[in-house]
Amino acid sequence: MKVISLIGPTASGKSELALRLAQKHGAHILSCDSLLVYKGMTIGTAKPSAEELGQVPHYGIDLIDPSEPFTAVDYVRYARPLLDELYAKKTPVLIVGGTGFYLKALLCGVWDAPPTQPEIRERLEKEVAHLSLEQRGPALHERLAKRDAEYAEKVNPNDLYRVIRALEIIEVTGEKVSELLAKRTLQNPLPYAYAIYGIKRPKLDLERRIIERTNGMFSKGIVNETKDLLAKFGPKPPRPFSCVGYNEVMQLLDGTMTLPECRERVVISTRQLAKKQMTFFKGFPSPIEWFTLPHEEEMLTQKIEGDWGSSR
């Protein structure tokens, strides 16, 4: 029996397909999404509903408070024991999500990175605190580019967490991150068989789904959810709030965007996120077999059922 990873860009339909497969075959679902781990961030992250969570065992959801740090290594520490237990019981497992960095760490192993240094992170965050949320990442990314141009090319300037983490590693070790990665040793790769299946959509179909997803977020109350989260965490929200959806709604709430502008900006940002996810998966170290939905869904389903069927 293989552990199955179902990946693809946001809004492609991973969760819906995984739920159908899990219900049919008694499988469990392990989320591989860096935002679903945060409590309270529900509408903006398109978390499964209470009904869906009750239909199939889910893991990797609502693990920590948004103010708490959570890395790919933390994800592996959480997910690996679960997979070991389920695999030993011959329980079918679907790893589902679009956070390729987490999946890579779980399947291929993690490198022995220096431990985090909260004081360095806090200092760097304070140095750009006077800038808007959109300006902070690019400002520090310029600094990273001067110190490690090769690694800077691989990091999105808007990914403030990874930019700061890179600067932190450089300061702690005195070496470039690109040089450390070149001589890294991956530790604790998954020791049993797995397969990675990617799903994608025709461009216009994915665009339609992104618009529907955005409209659904607003109709379900993402504005009020964001207000409640800001009331809890104050004027300096934690890092996860910079993600697509909450970031734009915060600009709506502070008056820098109108509601129509906010909706359009969320659609654009989601489209950009989907493109970045696909770019990441192109360089994934393990092979990915891609299927275009909806017309290749049956073919994909048969493939997954075959991977599970030999042991059931």
Residue, then its C-alpha position, 0 to 999 in steps of 0.5 A: m500500500k502506498v501513501i498518496s499525496l494529492i497536490g495542486p494549485t489552490a482552488s483546483g479541487k483537491s479537498e473535494l476529490a480527497l473527501r470523496l475518495a476517503q469516504k469511499h475507501g475509509a481513508h484518512i486525510l492529512s492536510c498539508d497546508s501551512l495555513l490550516v494549522y492555525k486556529g481561528m483562521t477558517i473562512g479565509t483558508a477554506k477549511p473543511s466544514a464541521e460536517e466534512l470533518g465529521q465524515v472523514p478523520h482529518y489531521g493537520i488542522d487547527l493545531i496552534d494559535p496564529s501567534e505561535p511559530f510553525t515551520a516545516v520541521d514542526y509539521v514533520r514532527y507532527a505528521r510523521p508519527l501519524l503516518d507511521e501509525l496509520y501505515a502500520k495499521k494499513t489505513p489508506v492515507l491521503i496527504v492533501g494540500g498545496t504547501g509544497f515546502y511542507l510536503k517536500a520536508l515530509l517525504c524527502g526529509v529536512w535539512d539540519a537548519p540552525p535553530t530559530q533565534p527569536e531576538i533576531r527575528e524581532r529585531l528585523e521585524k521592528e526595522v520594517a515595522h514602519l512600512s506597510l505589510e506589502q512593503r516589508g517583505p520586499a524591503l528585507h528581500e533587497r537586503l537578502a539579495k545583497r548578501d545571498a543573491e542566489y537564494a534570494e532568487k528562490v524566495n518570493p519577496n512577499d514571503l516575509y517569513r522566509v526572507i527573515r529566516a534566511l537573513e537570520i540563518i546568514e547572521v547566525t552562521g556567517e554563511k550564505v543559505s545557498e551554500l549551506l543548502a548545497k552541502r546539506t544532508l537531508q534527514n529522516p525521509l519517508p521510509y515507505a512507498y508513496a505516490i504523488y498525484g497532481i491535479k490541475r485545471p484548464k486556465l479558464d476553469l481554474e479562473r472561474r473556480i478562483i472567482e467562486r472561491t473568493n465570492g464564497m469567502f465574502s459571503k461566508g463572512i471573511v470580513n467579520e472573521t478578520k475583524d474578530l482576529l484583529a480584535k484578538f491580536g491587536p494592531k500588529p497581527p501575526r505573520p499568517f495574516s499576511c496571506v491571501g484573503y486576510n491581507e486584502v481584507m485588512q486593507l479594506l478595513d483600514g480604508t485603503m481599498t473599497l469592497p470591489e477593489c478588495r474582491e478583485r485584489v483577492v482574485i488576483s492574489t489567488r491567481q498569483l499564488a496558484k502560479k507560484q505553487m505550480t512553479f514550485f512543484k515543477g522543481f519537486p525532487s520526487p516525480i509527480e504524475w499530473f491529471t487535468l480535471p474534470h475529464e481525467e478524474e476517473m483515470l486518477t481515481q483508478k490510479i489511487e484505488g490501484d495503489w491502495g487495493s493491493s493491500r486491502 
